[in-house]
Amino acid sequence: MLSWTLVFLIVALVAGVLGFTGIAGASASIAQILFTIFLVLFLVSLIAGRRRV
């Protein structure tokens, strides 16, 4: 999931440089949502791993 976040971030940066503001905004939003989901899942797995030990 983190790889998809990086892909959308790169797409947003390239689109922003080329002037495609609509595509850049949409890609940045998707990258932000995916990063948030990744972060939440990481924290859940970290907490679940600590509870087992």
N, C-alpha and C positions, 0 to 999 in steps of 0.2 A: 504494500500500500504506500509505503514511503517513496518507492520508485515512481508511482503514478503522480504523487505530489510534486516530485522534482520535474517530471515531464511537463505537467501543467504550468509549473513555475517558469520553466524555460520557454514554453510556448507564449506565456504572458509577456515575458521580457522581450522576446523577438518581435511579437506583435506590437508591443509598445514602442519599440525602436522604429519599426516600419510605419507606424502611424495608424494601425488598425485598433482604434480605441475600444470598439465594442467587443472585439475578440479578446483583446488584452484584459479587459475588465471581467469578462466571463471566465477566462482561464485563471485569472488571479482568484476569483471567488471560488472556483472549483478546487484550486490548490489549497486555499485556506480551509475549506470544509474538509478535504481529505486529510490535511495535516492535523486538524482538530480531532477527527475520528481516530487517526493513528495514535495521537498522544493519549487519548482516553483509553484505547485498547492496551497501549503499553503500560499505563498506570494500573489498569485492572489486572493484567498478567503479572506485574511486579508485586502487587498486593497479594494475589492468589498464590504466588510462589513463596512468599514469606509465611503465609498461613500454614502451608504444608509442613514446614520444617519445625 
